[in-house]
Amino acid sequence: MKIWIPSLRYHSGASVYTKRLVRMLLELGYEVEHSSFSKLHQLFPYLLKFKRPKAKPDIVIADSLTGFMFRGVGKKLIIIEHHCIFDPVYTPYRSWQQLLVHELLWRYYEKKSLHSADHVICVSEYTARSVQQIFGKLPVKVILNGIETELFVPSKKQDKTLQSPIRLLFIGNLSRRKGADLLPTIMQTLGNDFQLRYT
């Protein structure tokens, strides 16, 4: 089976997700072609109109901003939705410039991509509910983000000052949107028997 994964170059968890997805699919024996494009295409996805893989794919896996540009390239189009920026919960985390771009451009692009998809993969139940509330009934499936257990392993150096340490791991950008601002209060409330590690 041939899979094409066109993606935009972000410096975020979405890029990490895509790289790991490509690697895992290759390890599983699929033929995968990954094409990486400038993130400027998030504003101008129509410039992707003539971008195509070397070989006709069975499946195209794309993001929700540009995915509609790849409808019909493969037999199936799968859109990945990491989080729905149109959920009212995210409003406090958007600047007025972001709000303008999101509402004037991205809402249209997302709707078009999501409704072009044969399948929409959301990385959490919350995101799946949010996407369906905002964009209507869609062929949504939830596949949680995985953790690479070869990479994220307990440290060999243990903190000997803790009697029975419970180690917590926070993976992701340390942003307010992801609750990183709450970590100091959470750790203080939990007390000294807990230890926090983060990426």
NORNOR-V622546 format. One record per pair of residues at least 24 apart in sequence whose C-alpha atoms are under 10 Angstrom apart, sorted by the first residue. I is the first residue (numbers start at 1). J is the second residue. D is the distance in Angstrom with one decimal. If there is no record, write none. Layout:
i = {I | I}
j = {J | J}
d = {D | D}
This chain:
i = {1 | 1 | 1 | 1 | 1 | 1 | 1 | 2 | 2 | 2 | 2 | 2 | 2 | 2 | 2 | 2 | 2 | 2 | 3 | 3 | 3 | 3 | 3 | 3 | 3 | 3 | 3 | 3 | 3 | 3 | 3 | 3 | 3 | 4 | 4 | 4 | 4 | 4 | 4 | 4 | 4 | 4 | 4 | 4 | 4 | 4 | 4 | 4 | 4 | 4 | 4 | 4 | 4 | 5 | 5 | 5 | 5 | 5 | 5 | 5 | 5 | 5 | 5 | 5 | 5 | 5 | 6 | 6 | 6 | 6 | 6 | 6 | 6 | 6 | 6 | 6 | 6 | 6 | 6 | 6 | 6 | 6 | 7 | 7 | 7 | 7 | 7 | 7 | 7 | 7 | 7 | 7 | 7 | 7 | 7 | 8 | 8 | 8 | 8 | 8 | 8 | 8 | 8 | 8 | 8 | 8 | 8 | 9 | 9 | 9 | 9 | 9 | 9 | 9 | 10 | 10 | 10 | 10 | 11 | 12 | 12 | 13 | 13 | 13 | 13 | 14 | 14 | 14 | 14 | 17 | 17 | 17 | 18 | 18 | 18 | 18 | 20 | 20 | 21 | 31 | 31 | 32 | 32 | 32 | 33 | 33 | 34 | 41 | 41 | 42 | 42 | 42 | 42 | 42 | 43 | 43 | 43 | 43 | 43 | 44 | 44 | 45 | 45 | 59 | 60 | 61 | 61 | 61 | 61 | 62 | 62 | 62 | 63 | 63 | 63 | 63 | 63 | 64 | 64 | 64 | 64 | 64 | 64 | 64 | 64 | 64 | 64 | 64 | 64 | 65 | 65 | 65 | 65 | 65 | 65 | 65 | 65 | 65 | 65 | 66 | 66 | 66 | 66 | 66 | 67 | 67 | 67 | 67 | 67 | 67 | 67 | 68 | 68 | 68 | 68 | 68 | 68 | 68 | 68 | 68 | 69 | 69 | 69 | 69 | 70 | 70 | 70 | 71 | 71 | 71 | 71 | 72 | 75 | 76 | 76 | 76 | 76 | 77 | 77 | 77 | 77 | 77 | 77 | 77 | 78 | 78 | 78 | 78 | 78 | 78 | 78 | 78 | 78 | 78 | 79 | 79 | 79 | 79 | 79 | 79 | 79 | 79 | 79 | 79 | 79 | 79 | 80 | 80 | 80 | 80 | 80 | 80 | 80 | 80 | 80 | 80 | 80 | 80 | 81 | 81 | 81 | 81 | 81 | 81 | 81 | 81 | 81 | 81 | 81 | 81 | 82 | 82 | 82 | 82 | 82 | 82 | 82 | 82 | 83 | 83 | 83 | 83 | 83 | 83 | 83 | 83 | 84 | 84 | 84 | 84 | 84 | 84 | 84 | 84 | 84 | 84 | 85 | 85 | 85 | 86 | 86 | 86 | 86 | 86 | 87 | 87 | 87 | 87 | 87 | 87 | 88 | 88 | 89 | 89 | 90 | 91 | 92 | 93 | 93 | 93 | 94 | 107 | 107 | 110 | 111 | 111 | 114 | 114 | 114 | 115 | 147 | 152 | 154 | 155 | 159 | 161 | 161 | 162 | 162 | 162 | 162 | 163 | 163 | 164 | 164 | 164 | 165 | 165 | 165 | 165 | 165 | 166 | 166 | 166 | 166 | 166 | 167 | 167 | 167 | 167 | 167 | 168 | 168 | 168 | 168 | 168 | 169 | 169 | 169 | 169 | 169 | 170 | 170 | 170 | 170 | 171 | 171 | 171 | 172 | 172 | 173 | 173 | 174 | 174}
j = {29 | 30 | 31 | 32 | 57 | 58 | 59 | 30 | 31 | 32 | 33 | 55 | 56 | 57 | 58 | 59 | 60 | 74 | 30 | 31 | 32 | 33 | 34 | 53 | 55 | 56 | 57 | 58 | 59 | 60 | 61 | 74 | 76 | 31 | 32 | 33 | 34 | 35 | 52 | 53 | 54 | 55 | 56 | 57 | 58 | 59 | 60 | 61 | 62 | 70 | 73 | 74 | 77 | 32 | 33 | 34 | 35 | 36 | 53 | 57 | 59 | 60 | 61 | 62 | 63 | 78 | 33 | 34 | 35 | 36 | 37 | 48 | 51 | 52 | 53 | 60 | 61 | 62 | 63 | 66 | 67 | 70 | 34 | 35 | 36 | 37 | 38 | 39 | 41 | 61 | 62 | 63 | 65 | 66 | 67 | 35 | 36 | 37 | 38 | 39 | 40 | 41 | 42 | 62 | 63 | 65 | 66 | 35 | 36 | 37 | 38 | 39 | 40 | 41 | 36 | 37 | 38 | 39 | 39 | 172 | 173 | 82 | 171 | 172 | 173 | 63 | 80 | 81 | 82 | 82 | 145 | 146 | 61 | 62 | 63 | 80 | 146 | 148 | 146 | 57 | 58 | 57 | 59 | 60 | 57 | 60 | 61 | 65 | 66 | 66 | 101 | 105 | 106 | 109 | 101 | 102 | 105 | 106 | 109 | 105 | 109 | 69 | 109 | 118 | 117 | 117 | 119 | 120 | 121 | 113 | 117 | 120 | 110 | 113 | 114 | 120 | 121 | 106 | 107 | 109 | 110 | 111 | 112 | 113 | 114 | 115 | 116 | 117 | 120 | 105 | 106 | 107 | 108 | 109 | 110 | 111 | 112 | 113 | 114 | 106 | 109 | 110 | 112 | 113 | 109 | 110 | 112 | 113 | 114 | 116 | 117 | 109 | 110 | 111 | 112 | 113 | 114 | 115 | 116 | 117 | 109 | 112 | 113 | 116 | 113 | 116 | 117 | 113 | 116 | 117 | 118 | 116 | 118 | 116 | 117 | 118 | 119 | 113 | 114 | 116 | 117 | 118 | 119 | 120 | 113 | 114 | 116 | 117 | 118 | 119 | 120 | 121 | 139 | 140 | 110 | 113 | 114 | 115 | 116 | 117 | 118 | 119 | 120 | 121 | 122 | 140 | 113 | 114 | 117 | 119 | 120 | 121 | 122 | 123 | 140 | 141 | 142 | 143 | 110 | 114 | 120 | 121 | 122 | 123 | 124 | 127 | 128 | 131 | 140 | 142 | 121 | 122 | 123 | 124 | 127 | 128 | 144 | 145 | 122 | 123 | 124 | 126 | 127 | 128 | 130 | 131 | 110 | 122 | 126 | 127 | 128 | 129 | 130 | 131 | 132 | 134 | 127 | 130 | 131 | 110 | 130 | 131 | 134 | 135 | 127 | 129 | 130 | 131 | 133 | 134 | 130 | 134 | 130 | 177 | 177 | 177 | 177 | 175 | 176 | 177 | 177 | 134 | 135 | 135 | 135 | 136 | 138 | 139 | 140 | 139 | 171 | 199 | 197 | 197 | 195 | 192 | 193 | 192 | 193 | 194 | 195 | 192 | 193 | 192 | 193 | 194 | 192 | 193 | 194 | 195 | 196 | 192 | 193 | 194 | 195 | 196 | 193 | 194 | 195 | 196 | 197 | 194 | 195 | 196 | 197 | 198 | 195 | 196 | 197 | 198 | 199 | 196 | 197 | 198 | 199 | 197 | 198 | 199 | 198 | 199 | 198 | 199 | 198 | 199}
d = {8.8 | 5.8 | 6.1 | 8.5 | 7.7 | 6.3 | 8.0 | 6.5 | 4.8 | 6.0 | 7.9 | 8.1 | 7.6 | 4.7 | 5.2 | 6.6 | 8.8 | 9.0 | 7.2 | 6.1 | 4.8 | 6.3 | 8.5 | 9.4 | 9.4 | 8.7 | 5.3 | 6.0 | 4.8 | 5.8 | 7.4 | 8.4 | 9.7 | 8.5 | 5.8 | 4.9 | 5.9 | 7.7 | 9.0 | 6.7 | 9.3 | 8.8 | 8.4 | 5.9 | 8.0 | 6.4 | 4.9 | 6.4 | 8.5 | 10.0 | 9.3 | 8.2 | 9.8 | 7.4 | 6.2 | 4.8 | 6.3 | 8.4 | 8.9 | 9.6 | 8.5 | 5.9 | 5.0 | 6.0 | 9.1 | 9.7 | 8.2 | 5.8 | 4.7 | 5.9 | 7.4 | 9.7 | 8.9 | 8.7 | 8.5 | 7.7 | 7.0 | 5.8 | 8.1 | 8.9 | 8.5 | 8.7 | 7.6 | 6.3 | 5.0 | 6.1 | 8.6 | 8.7 | 9.7 | 8.7 | 6.3 | 6.8 | 9.9 | 8.4 | 9.1 | 8.4 | 5.5 | 4.7 | 5.6 | 5.0 | 8.3 | 7.3 | 7.7 | 9.3 | 8.2 | 9.5 | 8.7 | 9.7 | 6.1 | 5.9 | 5.5 | 5.4 | 9.0 | 9.6 | 9.7 | 9.5 | 8.3 | 6.4 | 9.7 | 8.7 | 7.7 | 9.0 | 9.6 | 6.9 | 7.6 | 9.1 | 9.6 | 9.5 | 7.3 | 9.5 | 8.0 | 9.0 | 9.6 | 9.5 | 9.7 | 9.8 | 9.5 | 9.0 | 9.9 | 9.0 | 9.9 | 8.8 | 9.6 | 9.9 | 8.8 | 9.7 | 9.7 | 8.7 | 7.5 | 6.7 | 10.0 | 9.0 | 7.9 | 8.9 | 8.1 | 9.7 | 7.2 | 7.8 | 9.3 | 9.1 | 9.8 | 7.0 | 8.3 | 10.0 | 9.8 | 9.6 | 9.5 | 9.6 | 9.7 | 9.0 | 9.5 | 9.8 | 8.9 | 8.1 | 9.3 | 9.7 | 9.9 | 9.1 | 9.9 | 7.4 | 5.2 | 8.2 | 8.5 | 5.5 | 6.5 | 10.0 | 9.9 | 9.3 | 8.9 | 9.3 | 6.5 | 8.6 | 8.8 | 5.3 | 5.1 | 8.7 | 8.6 | 6.7 | 8.9 | 9.5 | 6.8 | 7.8 | 9.0 | 6.8 | 8.4 | 8.3 | 8.3 | 5.1 | 7.9 | 8.0 | 8.0 | 7.5 | 8.3 | 9.0 | 5.9 | 4.2 | 7.7 | 8.3 | 5.9 | 7.7 | 9.5 | 9.2 | 7.8 | 9.2 | 9.0 | 9.1 | 9.7 | 8.4 | 6.5 | 7.6 | 9.4 | 9.4 | 9.3 | 10.0 | 7.7 | 6.0 | 8.1 | 9.3 | 9.8 | 7.6 | 5.1 | 5.4 | 6.8 | 8.7 | 9.4 | 8.9 | 9.0 | 5.6 | 6.0 | 4.9 | 5.8 | 7.1 | 9.9 | 10.0 | 9.8 | 7.2 | 6.7 | 9.6 | 8.8 | 6.1 | 8.1 | 6.4 | 4.8 | 6.1 | 8.6 | 9.4 | 9.9 | 9.1 | 9.7 | 8.7 | 6.0 | 4.8 | 6.1 | 7.9 | 9.8 | 9.8 | 9.9 | 9.7 | 9.4 | 8.9 | 7.1 | 6.1 | 4.9 | 6.8 | 9.2 | 7.6 | 8.4 | 8.4 | 9.7 | 9.7 | 8.4 | 6.1 | 5.6 | 8.0 | 7.3 | 9.5 | 9.8 | 9.1 | 7.6 | 7.6 | 8.3 | 8.6 | 5.5 | 8.6 | 8.5 | 8.3 | 9.4 | 9.3 | 9.3 | 6.2 | 8.6 | 9.6 | 6.6 | 6.1 | 9.8 | 8.8 | 9.6 | 9.3 | 9.2 | 9.8 | 8.3 | 8.3 | 7.4 | 9.6 | 8.8 | 9.9 | 6.2 | 7.9 | 8.8 | 7.4 | 9.3 | 9.8 | 9.8 | 9.3 | 7.3 | 10.0 | 8.7 | 9.6 | 7.8 | 6.3 | 9.5 | 9.9 | 9.4 | 8.7 | 6.4 | 9.3 | 7.3 | 8.8 | 9.4 | 8.9 | 9.0 | 9.3 | 9.6 | 9.9 | 8.9 | 9.7 | 9.7 | 7.6 | 6.4 | 8.3 | 8.7 | 9.4 | 7.3 | 9.7 | 6.4 | 8.4 | 8.3 | 5.2 | 5.5 | 6.5 | 10.0 | 9.5 | 6.3 | 4.8 | 6.2 | 8.6 | 8.7 | 5.8 | 4.8 | 5.9 | 7.2 | 7.2 | 6.0 | 4.9 | 6.1 | 8.3 | 8.6 | 6.0 | 4.9 | 5.5 | 8.1 | 7.5 | 6.3 | 4.6 | 6.6 | 8.6 | 5.7 | 5.3 | 7.8 | 6.4 | 9.2 | 7.7 | 8.5 | 8.4}
